[in-house]
Amino acid sequence: MAEVKRFETDVAIIGSGGAGLAAGIEARDAGARAIAFEMASEFGGAAITSGGGCMIVGTPLQKEKGIEDNPDLAFDDWV
């Protein structure tokens, strides 16, 4: 029989992939106590198996730095 552990927390996060880890960071930054539950032996979820790539284009920082970027240019870069 599995051992039962009790935790007291403000936020319970199911899954420790990219979204779950980001949720934990946001919860902590807001002053909450957070715990993430993961069924796999390692954290990372689909972000680990997909390579964790994230394409963000047309950001304020890119505009500030004079970098021209938009979804069409990004698509052309990746295809």
PDB file of N, CA, C and O in Angstrom:
ATOM      1  N   MET A   1       0.838  -1.174   0.000  1.00  0.00           N
ATOM      2  CA  MET A   1       0.000   0.000   0.000  1.00  0.00           C
ATOM      3  C   MET A   1       0.890   1.247   0.000  1.00  0.00           C
ATOM      4  O   MET A   1       1.899   1.301   0.704  1.00  0.00           O
ATOM      5  N   ALA A   2       0.509   2.233  -0.786  1.00  0.00           N
ATOM      6  CA  ALA A   2       1.287   3.468  -0.900  1.00  0.00           C
ATOM      7  C   ALA A   2       1.213   4.277   0.386  1.00  0.00           C
ATOM      8  O   ALA A   2       0.202   4.289   1.087  1.00  0.00           O
ATOM      9  N   GLU A   3       2.308   4.944   0.665  1.00  0.00           N
ATOM     10  CA  GLU A   3       2.355   5.816   1.837  1.00  0.00           C
ATOM     11  C   GLU A   3       1.552   7.084   1.543  1.00  0.00           C
ATOM     12  O   GLU A   3       1.650   7.651   0.454  1.00  0.00           O
ATOM     13  N   VAL A   4       0.773   7.514   2.505  1.00  0.00           N
ATOM     14  CA  VAL A   4      -0.020   8.732   2.357  1.00  0.00           C
ATOM     15  C   VAL A   4       0.730   9.877   3.022  1.00  0.00           C
ATOM     16  O   VAL A   4       1.133   9.783   4.181  1.00  0.00           O
ATOM     17  N   LYS A   5       0.909  10.952   2.276  1.00  0.00           N
ATOM     18  CA  LYS A   5       1.541  12.148   2.820  1.00  0.00           C
ATOM     19  C   LYS A   5       0.539  13.289   2.745  1.00  0.00           C
ATOM     20  O   LYS A   5      -0.223  13.397   1.785  1.00  0.00           O
ATOM     21  N   ARG A   6       0.546  14.121   3.747  1.00  0.00           N
ATOM     22  CA  ARG A   6      -0.351  15.281   3.767  1.00  0.00           C
ATOM     23  C   ARG A   6       0.478  16.550   3.611  1.00  0.00           C
ATOM     24  O   ARG A   6       1.538  16.706   4.218  1.00  0.00           O
ATOM     25  N   PHE A   7      -0.033  17.443   2.787  1.00  0.00           N
ATOM     26  CA  PHE A   7       0.626  18.718   2.549  1.00  0.00           C
ATOM     27  C   PHE A   7      -0.385  19.833   2.770  1.00  0.00           C
ATOM     28  O   PHE A   7      -1.561  19.694   2.433  1.00  0.00           O
ATOM     29  N   GLU A   8       0.075  20.920   3.328  1.00  0.00           N
ATOM     30  CA  GLU A   8      -0.771  22.098   3.469  1.00  0.00           C
ATOM     31  C   GLU A   8      -0.232  23.142   2.503  1.00  0.00           C
ATOM     32  O   GLU A   8       0.931  23.536   2.595  1.00  0.00           O
ATOM     33  N   THR A   9      -1.070  23.589   1.583  1.00  0.00           N
ATOM     34  CA  THR A   9      -0.615  24.499   0.533  1.00  0.00           C
ATOM     35  C   THR A   9      -1.755  25.406   0.107  1.00  0.00           C
ATOM     36  O   THR A   9      -2.922  25.126   0.381  1.00  0.00           O
ATOM     37  N   ASP A  10      -1.412  26.484  -0.560  1.00  0.00           N
ATOM     38  CA  ASP A  10      -2.423  27.386  -1.113  1.00  0.00           C
ATOM     39  C   ASP A  10      -2.821  26.960  -2.520  1.00  0.00           C
ATOM     40  O   ASP A  10      -3.974  27.113  -2.924  1.00  0.00           O
ATOM     41  N   VAL A  11      -1.854  26.422  -3.261  1.00  0.00           N
ATOM     42  CA  VAL A  11      -2.081  26.056  -4.658  1.00  0.00           C
ATOM     43  C   VAL A  11      -1.528  24.662  -4.907  1.00  0.00           C
ATOM     44  O   VAL A  11      -0.371  24.383  -4.592  1.00  0.00           O
ATOM     45  N   ALA A  12      -2.348  23.789  -5.469  1.00  0.00           N
ATOM     46  CA  ALA A  12      -1.906  22.453  -5.874  1.00  0.00           C
ATOM     47  C   ALA A  12      -1.879  22.418  -7.399  1.00  0.00           C
ATOM     48  O   ALA A  12      -2.885  22.689  -8.054  1.00  0.00           O
ATOM     49  N   ILE A  13      -0.728  22.086  -7.950  1.00  0.00           N
ATOM     50  CA  ILE A  13      -0.546  22.062  -9.397  1.00  0.00           C
ATOM     51  C   ILE A  13      -0.395  20.612  -9.830  1.00  0.00           C
ATOM     52  O   ILE A  13       0.451  19.882  -9.314  1.00  0.00           O
ATOM     53  N   ILE A  14      -1.220  20.207 -10.777  1.00  0.00           N
ATOM     54  CA  ILE A  14      -1.174  18.841 -11.282  1.00  0.00           C
ATOM     55  C   ILE A  14      -0.376  18.851 -12.578  1.00  0.00           C
ATOM     56  O   ILE A  14      -0.835  19.367 -13.597  1.00  0.00           O
ATOM     57  N   GLY A  15       0.815  18.279 -12.530  1.00  0.00           N
ATOM     58  CA  GLY A  15       1.697  18.237 -13.689  1.00  0.00           C
ATOM     59  C   GLY A  15       2.784  19.288 -13.580  1.00  0.00           C
ATOM     60  O   GLY A  15       2.521  20.439 -13.232  1.00  0.00           O
ATOM     61  N   SER A  16       4.012  18.879 -13.881  1.00  0.00           N
ATOM     62  CA  SER A  16       5.134  19.812 -13.769  1.00  0.00           C
ATOM     63  C   SER A  16       5.779  20.069 -15.123  1.00  0.00           C
ATOM     64  O   SER A  16       7.001  20.134 -15.253  1.00  0.00           O
ATOM     65  N   GLY A  17       4.921  20.215 -16.127  1.00  0.00           N
ATOM     66  CA  GLY A  17       5.418  20.617 -17.435  1.00  0.00           C
ATOM     67  C   GLY A  17       5.638  22.120 -17.456  1.00  0.00           C
ATOM     68  O   GLY A  17       5.660  22.767 -16.410  1.00  0.00           O
ATOM     69  N   GLY A  18       5.799  22.663 -18.635  1.00  0.00           N
ATOM     70  CA  GLY A  18       6.045  24.094 -18.754  1.00  0.00           C
ATOM     71  C   GLY A  18       4.973  24.938 -18.096  1.00  0.00           C
ATOM     72  O   GLY A  18       5.287  25.891 -17.382  1.00  0.00           O
ATOM     73  N   ALA A  19       3.708  24.603 -18.324  1.00  0.00           N
ATOM     74  CA  ALA A  19       2.611  25.384 -17.742  1.00  0.00           C
ATOM     75  C   ALA A  19       2.551  25.210 -16.232  1.00  0.00           C
ATOM     76  O   ALA A  19       2.335  26.178 -15.502  1.00  0.00           O
ATOM     77  N   GLY A  20       2.740  23.991 -15.762  1.00  0.00           N
ATOM     78  CA  GLY A  20       2.691  23.747 -14.324  1.00  0.00           C
ATOM     79  C   GLY A  20       3.801  24.456 -13.580  1.00  0.00           C
ATOM     80  O   GLY A  20       3.570  25.034 -12.518  1.00  0.00           O
ATOM     81  N   LEU A  21       5.011  24.417 -14.128  1.00  0.00           N
ATOM     82  CA  LEU A  21       6.128  25.104 -13.486  1.00  0.00           C
ATOM     83  C   LEU A  21       5.921  26.611 -13.505  1.00  0.00           C
ATOM     84  O   LEU A  21       6.219  27.292 -12.524  1.00  0.00           O
ATOM     85  N   ALA A  22       5.410  27.135 -14.621  1.00  0.00           N
ATOM     86  CA  ALA A  22       5.124  28.570 -14.691  1.00  0.00           C
ATOM     87  C   ALA A  22       4.053  28.957 -13.675  1.00  0.00           C
ATOM     88  O   ALA A  22       4.141  30.011 -13.044  1.00  0.00           O
ATOM     89  N   ALA A  23       3.041  28.101 -13.520  1.00  0.00           N
ATOM     90  CA  ALA A  23       1.995  28.371 -12.526  1.00  0.00           C
ATOM     91  C   ALA A  23       2.577  28.404 -11.118  1.00  0.00           C
ATOM     92  O   ALA A  23       2.192  29.241 -10.303  1.00  0.00           O
ATOM     93  N   GLY A  24       3.494  27.506 -10.838  1.00  0.00           N
ATOM     94  CA  GLY A  24       4.135  27.485  -9.529  1.00  0.00           C
ATOM     95  C   GLY A  24       4.943  28.742  -9.259  1.00  0.00           C
ATOM     96  O   GLY A  24       4.912  29.282  -8.153  1.00  0.00           O
ATOM     97  N   ILE A  25       5.659  29.202 -10.260  1.00  0.00           N
ATOM     98  CA  ILE A  25       6.449  30.431 -10.116  1.00  0.00           C
ATOM     99  C   ILE A  25       5.532  31.618  -9.882  1.00  0.00           C
ATOM    100  O   ILE A  25       5.791  32.445  -9.008  1.00  0.00           O
ATOM    101  N   GLU A  26       4.454  31.705 -10.663  1.00  0.00           N
ATOM    102  CA  GLU A  26       3.505  32.808 -10.497  1.00  0.00           C
ATOM    103  C   GLU A  26       2.853  32.772  -9.120  1.00  0.00           C
ATOM    104  O   GLU A  26       2.678  33.812  -8.484  1.00  0.00           O
ATOM    105  N   ALA A  27       2.495  31.580  -8.664  1.00  0.00           N
ATOM    106  CA  ALA A  27       1.880  31.453  -7.336  1.00  0.00           C
ATOM    107  C   ALA A  27       2.849  31.916  -6.258  1.00  0.00           C
ATOM    108  O   ALA A  27       2.474  32.660  -5.352  1.00  0.00           O
ATOM    109  N   ARG A  28       4.087  31.476  -6.362  1.00  0.00           N
ATOM    110  CA  ARG A  28       5.103  31.880  -5.383  1.00  0.00           C
ATOM    111  C   ARG A  28       5.318  33.380  -5.412  1.00  0.00           C
ATOM    112  O   ARG A  28       5.406  34.016  -4.362  1.00  0.00           O
ATOM    113  N   ASP A  29       5.405  33.955  -6.612  1.00  0.00           N
ATOM    114  CA  ASP A  29       5.610  35.397  -6.735  1.00  0.00           C
ATOM    115  C   ASP A  29       4.448  36.187  -6.143  1.00  0.00           C
ATOM    116  O   ASP A  29       4.618  37.329  -5.716  1.00  0.00           O
ATOM    117  N   ALA A  30       3.259  35.569  -6.120  1.00  0.00           N
ATOM    118  CA  ALA A  30       2.080  36.215  -5.532  1.00  0.00           C
ATOM    119  C   ALA A  30       1.993  35.971  -4.028  1.00  0.00           C
ATOM    120  O   ALA A  30       1.053  36.424  -3.375  1.00  0.00           O
ATOM    121  N   GLY A  31       2.970  35.260  -3.484  1.00  0.00           N
ATOM    122  CA  GLY A  31       2.998  35.023  -2.045  1.00  0.00           C
ATOM    123  C   GLY A  31       2.314  33.751  -1.591  1.00  0.00           C
ATOM    124  O   GLY A  31       2.146  33.532  -0.392  1.00  0.00           O
ATOM    125  N   ALA A  32       1.916  32.908  -2.534  1.00  0.00           N
ATOM    126  CA  ALA A  32       1.229  31.657  -2.186  1.00  0.00           C
ATOM    127  C   ALA A  32       2.236  30.522  -2.020  1.00  0.00           C
ATOM    128  O   ALA A  32       3.336  30.556  -2.573  1.00  0.00           O
ATOM    129  N   ARG A  33       1.835  29.527  -1.254  1.00  0.00           N
ATOM    130  CA  ARG A  33       2.616  28.287  -1.147  1.00  0.00           C
ATOM    131  C   ARG A  33       2.061  27.333  -2.194  1.00  0.00           C
ATOM    132  O   ARG A  33       0.856  27.088  -2.240  1.00  0.00           O
ATOM    133  N   ALA A  34       2.928  26.802  -3.026  1.00  0.00           N
ATOM    134  CA  ALA A  34       2.483  25.934  -4.116  1.00  0.00           C
ATOM    135  C   ALA A  34       3.227  24.612  -4.069  1.00  0.00           C
ATOM    136  O   ALA A  34       4.380  24.538  -3.643  1.00  0.00           O
ATOM    137  N   ILE A  35       2.542  23.575  -4.515  1.00  0.00           N
ATOM    138  CA  ILE A  35       3.160  22.257  -4.646  1.00  0.00           C
ATOM    139  C   ILE A  35       2.715  21.680  -5.987  1.00  0.00           C
ATOM    140  O   ILE A  35       1.555  21.813  -6.378  1.00  0.00           O
ATOM    141  N   ALA A  36       3.647  21.039  -6.685  1.00  0.00           N
ATOM    142  CA  ALA A  36       3.334  20.420  -7.970  1.00  0.00           C
ATOM    143  C   ALA A  36       3.404  18.904  -7.820  1.00  0.00           C
ATOM    144  O   ALA A  36       4.325  18.370  -7.203  1.00  0.00           O
ATOM    145  N   PHE A  37       2.433  18.234  -8.384  1.00  0.00           N
ATOM    146  CA  PHE A  37       2.390  16.771  -8.391  1.00  0.00           C
ATOM    147  C   PHE A  37       2.668  16.299  -9.809  1.00  0.00           C
ATOM    148  O   PHE A  37       2.069  16.797 -10.763  1.00  0.00           O
ATOM    149  N   GLU A  38       3.569  15.346  -9.948  1.00  0.00           N
ATOM    150  CA  GLU A  38       3.963  14.833 -11.256  1.00  0.00           C
ATOM    151  C   GLU A  38       3.946  13.315 -11.226  1.00  0.00           C
ATOM    152  O   GLU A  38       4.503  12.701 -10.316  1.00  0.00           O
ATOM    153  N   MET A  39       3.303  12.703 -12.228  1.00  0.00           N
ATOM    154  CA  MET A  39       3.234  11.238 -12.240  1.00  0.00           C
ATOM    155  C   MET A  39       4.488  10.609 -12.844  1.00  0.00           C
ATOM    156  O   MET A  39       4.791   9.447 -12.573  1.00  0.00           O
ATOM    157  N   ALA A  40       5.213  11.366 -13.658  1.00  0.00           N
ATOM    158  CA  ALA A  40       6.429  10.830 -14.274  1.00  0.00           C
ATOM    159  C   ALA A  40       7.584  10.863 -13.277  1.00  0.00           C
ATOM    160  O   ALA A  40       7.507  11.517 -12.238  1.00  0.00           O
ATOM    161  N   SER A  41       8.642  10.151 -13.611  1.00  0.00           N
ATOM    162  CA  SER A  41       9.799  10.103 -12.711  1.00  0.00           C
ATOM    163  C   SER A  41      10.626  11.384 -12.765  1.00  0.00           C
ATOM    164  O   SER A  41      11.439  11.634 -11.875  1.00  0.00           O
ATOM    165  N   GLU A  42      10.425  12.196 -13.803  1.00  0.00           N
ATOM    166  CA  GLU A  42      11.139  13.460 -13.940  1.00  0.00           C
ATOM    167  C   GLU A  42      10.142  14.564 -14.253  1.00  0.00           C
ATOM    168  O   GLU A  42       9.092  14.315 -14.844  1.00  0.00           O
ATOM    169  N   PHE A  43      10.476  15.785 -13.854  1.00  0.00           N
ATOM    170  CA  PHE A  43       9.593  16.898 -14.171  1.00  0.00           C
ATOM    171  C   PHE A  43       9.861  17.371 -15.594  1.00  0.00           C
ATOM    172  O   PHE A  43      10.887  17.026 -16.179  1.00  0.00           O
ATOM    173  N   GLY A  44       8.956  18.149 -16.148  1.00  0.00           N
ATOM    174  CA  GLY A  44       9.146  18.706 -17.483  1.00  0.00           C
ATOM    175  C   GLY A  44       7.987  18.459 -18.421  1.00  0.00           C
ATOM    176  O   GLY A  44       7.751  19.246 -19.337  1.00  0.00           O
ATOM    177  N   GLY A  45       7.254  17.371 -18.204  1.00  0.00           N
ATOM    178  CA  GLY A  45       6.081  17.084 -19.028  1.00  0.00           C
ATOM    179  C   GLY A  45       6.383  17.072 -20.514  1.00  0.00           C
ATOM    180  O   GLY A  45       7.464  16.664 -20.938  1.00  0.00           O
ATOM    181  N   ALA A  46       5.413  17.526 -21.303  1.00  0.00           N
ATOM    182  CA  ALA A  46       5.560  17.537 -22.759  1.00  0.00           C
ATOM    183  C   ALA A  46       6.640  18.508 -23.212  1.00  0.00           C
ATOM    184  O   ALA A  46       7.195  18.355 -24.300  1.00  0.00           O
ATOM    185  N   ALA A  47       6.946  19.514 -22.381  1.00  0.00           N
ATOM    186  CA  ALA A  47       7.996  20.465 -22.754  1.00  0.00           C
ATOM    187  C   ALA A  47       9.343  19.761 -22.897  1.00  0.00           C
ATOM    188  O   ALA A  47      10.166  20.156 -23.723  1.00  0.00           O
ATOM    189  N   ILE A  48       9.569  18.729 -22.102  1.00  0.00           N
ATOM    190  CA  ILE A  48      10.826  17.980 -22.192  1.00  0.00           C
ATOM    191  C   ILE A  48      10.875  17.176 -23.490  1.00  0.00           C
ATOM    192  O   ILE A  48      11.885  17.200 -24.193  1.00  0.00           O
ATOM    193  N   THR A  49       9.799  16.468 -23.812  1.00  0.00           N
ATOM    194  CA  THR A  49       9.811  15.606 -24.995  1.00  0.00           C
ATOM    195  C   THR A  49       9.724  16.400 -26.285  1.00  0.00           C
ATOM    196  O   THR A  49      10.154  15.919 -27.333  1.00  0.00           O
ATOM    197  N   SER A  50       9.173  17.611 -26.231  1.00  0.00           N
ATOM    198  CA  SER A  50       9.059  18.425 -27.444  1.00  0.00           C
ATOM    199  C   SER A  50      10.290  19.275 -27.685  1.00  0.00           C
ATOM    200  O   SER A  50      10.397  19.942 -28.714  1.00  0.00           O
ATOM    201  N   GLY A  51      11.205  19.255 -26.758  1.00  0.00           N
ATOM    202  CA  GLY A  51      12.379  20.109 -26.870  1.00  0.00           C
ATOM    203  C   GLY A  51      12.183  21.435 -26.164  1.00  0.00           C
ATOM    204  O   GLY A  51      13.116  22.231 -26.054  1.00  0.00           O
ATOM    205  N   GLY A  52      10.986  21.671 -25.690  1.00  0.00           N
ATOM    206  CA  GLY A  52      10.714  22.872 -24.914  1.00  0.00           C
ATOM    207  C   GLY A  52      10.727  24.156 -25.711  1.00  0.00           C
ATOM    208  O   GLY A  52      10.822  25.242 -25.140  1.00  0.00           O
ATOM    209  N   GLY A  53      10.632  24.045 -27.022  1.00  0.00           N
ATOM    210  CA  GLY A  53      10.666  25.249 -27.838  1.00  0.00           C
ATOM    211  C   GLY A  53       9.427  26.115 -27.667  1.00  0.00           C
ATOM    212  O   GLY A  53       8.311  25.613 -27.526  1.00  0.00           O
ATOM    213  N   CYS A  54       9.641  27.389 -27.682  1.00  0.00           N
ATOM    214  CA  CYS A  54       8.542  28.335 -27.571  1.00  0.00           C
ATOM    215  C   CYS A  54       8.866  29.507 -28.487  1.00  0.00           C
ATOM    216  O   CYS A  54       9.890  30.167 -28.313  1.00  0.00           O
ATOM    217  N   MET A  55       8.009  29.766 -29.451  1.00  0.00           N
ATOM    218  CA  MET A  55       8.253  30.846 -30.392  1.00  0.00           C
ATOM    219  C   MET A  55       7.347  32.025 -30.040  1.00  0.00           C
ATOM    220  O   MET A  55       6.122  31.914 -30.080  1.00  0.00           O
ATOM    221  N   ILE A  56       7.964  33.146 -29.697  1.00  0.00           N
ATOM    222  CA  ILE A  56       7.213  34.359 -29.377  1.00  0.00           C
ATOM    223  C   ILE A  56       7.737  35.445 -30.303  1.00  0.00           C
ATOM    224  O   ILE A  56       8.939  35.709 -30.339  1.00  0.00           O
ATOM    225  N   VAL A  57       6.844  36.069 -31.046  1.00  0.00           N
ATOM    226  CA  VAL A  57       7.274  37.054 -32.046  1.00  0.00           C
ATOM    227  C   VAL A  57       6.560  38.383 -31.835  1.00  0.00           C
ATOM    228  O   VAL A  57       5.473  38.442 -31.260  1.00  0.00           O
ATOM    229  N   GLY A  58       7.196  39.441 -32.314  1.00  0.00           N
ATOM    230  CA  GLY A  58       6.595  40.766 -32.241  1.00  0.00           C
ATOM    231  C   GLY A  58       6.476  41.302 -30.826  1.00  0.00           C
ATOM    232  O   GLY A  58       5.528  42.021 -30.508  1.00  0.00           O
ATOM    233  N   THR A  59       7.429  40.957 -29.978  1.00  0.00           N
ATOM    234  CA  THR A  59       7.358  41.377 -28.576  1.00  0.00           C
ATOM    235  C   THR A  59       7.766  42.841 -28.431  1.00  0.00           C
ATOM    236  O   THR A  59       8.442  43.388 -29.302  1.00  0.00           O
ATOM    237  N   PRO A  60       7.357  43.475 -27.336  1.00  0.00           N
ATOM    238  CA  PRO A  60       7.795  44.852 -27.093  1.00  0.00           C
ATOM    239  C   PRO A  60       9.320  44.981 -27.069  1.00  0.00           C
ATOM    240  O   PRO A  60       9.863  45.975 -27.551  1.00  0.00           O
ATOM    241  N   LEU A  61      10.015  43.980 -26.511  1.00  0.00           N
ATOM    242  CA  LEU A  61      11.476  44.034 -26.467  1.00  0.00           C
ATOM    243  C   LEU A  61      12.063  44.002 -27.875  1.00  0.00           C
ATOM    244  O   LEU A  61      13.007  44.734 -28.172  1.00  0.00           O
ATOM    245  N   GLN A  62      11.505  43.151 -28.745  1.00  0.00           N
ATOM    246  CA  GLN A  62      11.989  43.110 -30.128  1.00  0.00           C
ATOM    247  C   GLN A  62      11.778  44.468 -30.802  1.00  0.00           C
ATOM    248  O   GLN A  62      12.664  44.964 -31.499  1.00  0.00           O
ATOM    249  N   LYS A  63      10.617  45.059 -30.594  1.00  0.00           N
ATOM    250  CA  LYS A  63      10.329  46.366 -31.198  1.00  0.00           C
ATOM    251  C   LYS A  63      11.284  47.424 -30.659  1.00  0.00           C
ATOM    252  O   LYS A  63      11.794  48.251 -31.415  1.00  0.00           O
ATOM    253  N   GLU A  64      11.525  47.395 -29.350  1.00  0.00           N
ATOM    254  CA  GLU A  64      12.440  48.349 -28.719  1.00  0.00           C
ATOM    255  C   GLU A  64      13.849  48.240 -29.295  1.00  0.00           C
ATOM    256  O   GLU A  64      14.547  49.244 -29.440  1.00  0.00           O
ATOM    257  N   LYS A  65      14.264  47.012 -29.623  1.00  0.00           N
ATOM    258  CA  LYS A  65      15.609  46.771 -30.155  1.00  0.00           C
ATOM    259  C   LYS A  65      15.678  46.911 -31.676  1.00  0.00           C
ATOM    260  O   LYS A  65      16.730  46.690 -32.276  1.00  0.00           O
ATOM    261  N   GLY A  66      14.551  47.280 -32.297  1.00  0.00           N
ATOM    262  CA  GLY A  66      14.535  47.453 -33.741  1.00  0.00           C
ATOM    263  C   GLY A  66      14.509  46.154 -34.523  1.00  0.00           C
ATOM    264  O   GLY A  66      14.881  46.125 -35.696  1.00  0.00           O
ATOM    265  N   ILE A  67      14.073  45.078 -33.881  1.00  0.00           N
ATOM    266  CA  ILE A  67      14.009  43.771 -34.538  1.00  0.00           C
ATOM    267  C   ILE A  67      12.638  43.612 -35.177  1.00  0.00           C
ATOM    268  O   ILE A  67      11.616  43.616 -34.491  1.00  0.00           O
ATOM    269  N   GLU A  68      12.627  43.472 -36.500  1.00  0.00           N
ATOM    270  CA  GLU A  68      11.365  43.265 -37.203  1.00  0.00           C
ATOM    271  C   GLU A  68      11.016  41.783 -37.146  1.00  0.00           C
ATOM    272  O   GLU A  68      11.767  40.937 -37.633  1.00  0.00           O
ATOM    273  N   ASP A  69       9.886  41.484 -36.552  1.00  0.00           N
ATOM    274  CA  ASP A  69       9.457  40.088 -36.442  1.00  0.00           C
ATOM    275  C   ASP A  69       7.939  40.043 -36.393  1.00  0.00           C
ATOM    276  O   ASP A  69       7.295  40.930 -35.832  1.00  0.00           O
ATOM    277  N   ASN A  70       7.389  39.021 -36.978  1.00  0.00           N
ATOM    278  CA  ASN A  70       5.940  38.806 -36.957  1.00  0.00           C
ATOM    279  C   ASN A  70       5.698  37.324 -37.238  1.00  0.00           C
ATOM    280  O   ASN A  70       6.630  36.604 -37.600  1.00  0.00           O
ATOM    281  N   PRO A  71       4.465  36.864 -37.077  1.00  0.00           N
ATOM    282  CA  PRO A  71       4.199  35.430 -37.282  1.00  0.00           C
ATOM    283  C   PRO A  71       4.595  34.915 -38.666  1.00  0.00           C
ATOM    284  O   PRO A  71       5.076  33.788 -38.789  1.00  0.00           O
ATOM    285  N   ASP A  72       4.401  35.724 -39.706  1.00  0.00           N
ATOM    286  CA  ASP A  72       4.755  35.264 -41.054  1.00  0.00           C
ATOM    287  C   ASP A  72       6.263  35.081 -41.209  1.00  0.00           C
ATOM    288  O   ASP A  72       6.713  34.088 -41.781  1.00  0.00           O
ATOM    289  N   LEU A  73       7.042  36.033 -40.704  1.00  0.00           N
ATOM    290  CA  LEU A  73       8.502  35.898 -40.770  1.00  0.00           C
ATOM    291  C   LEU A  73       8.978  34.693 -39.963  1.00  0.00           C
ATOM    292  O   LEU A  73       9.858  33.952 -40.400  1.00  0.00           O
ATOM    293  N   ALA A  74       8.395  34.505 -38.792  1.00  0.00           N
ATOM    294  CA  ALA A  74       8.777  33.369 -37.948  1.00  0.00           C
ATOM    295  C   ALA A  74       8.458  32.048 -38.644  1.00  0.00           C
ATOM    296  O   ALA A  74       9.257  31.113 -38.605  1.00  0.00           O
ATOM    297  N   PHE A  75       7.297  31.974 -39.276  1.00  0.00           N
ATOM    298  CA  PHE A  75       6.919  30.760 -39.998  1.00  0.00           C
ATOM    299  C   PHE A  75       7.931  30.469 -41.104  1.00  0.00           C
ATOM    300  O   PHE A  75       8.375  29.333 -41.267  1.00  0.00           O
ATOM    301  N   ASP A  76       8.290  31.507 -41.860  1.00  0.00           N
ATOM    302  CA  ASP A  76       9.273  31.325 -42.937  1.00  0.00           C
ATOM    303  C   ASP A  76      10.617  30.856 -42.391  1.00  0.00           C
ATOM    304  O   ASP A  76      11.302  30.054 -43.026  1.00  0.00           O
ATOM    305  N   ASP A  77      10.997  31.355 -41.207  1.00  0.00           N
ATOM    306  CA  ASP A  77      12.252  30.923 -40.589  1.00  0.00           C
ATOM    307  C   ASP A  77      12.228  29.440 -40.228  1.00  0.00           C
ATOM    308  O   ASP A  77      13.244  28.753 -40.336  1.00  0.00           O
ATOM    309  N   TRP A  78      11.083  28.956 -39.805  1.00  0.00           N
ATOM    310  CA  TRP A  78      10.984  27.581 -39.288  1.00  0.00           C
ATOM    311  C   TRP A  78      10.664  26.553 -40.357  1.00  0.00           C
ATOM    312  O   TRP A  78      10.898  25.361 -40.155  1.00  0.00           O
ATOM    313  N   VAL A  79      10.136  26.987 -41.485  1.00  0.00           N
ATOM    314  CA  VAL A  79       9.722  26.029 -42.521  1.00  0.00           C
ATOM    315  C   VAL A  79      10.784  25.900 -43.588  1.00  0.00           C
ATOM    316  O   VAL A  79      10.613  25.140 -44.541  1.00  0.00           O
TER     317      VAL A  79
END
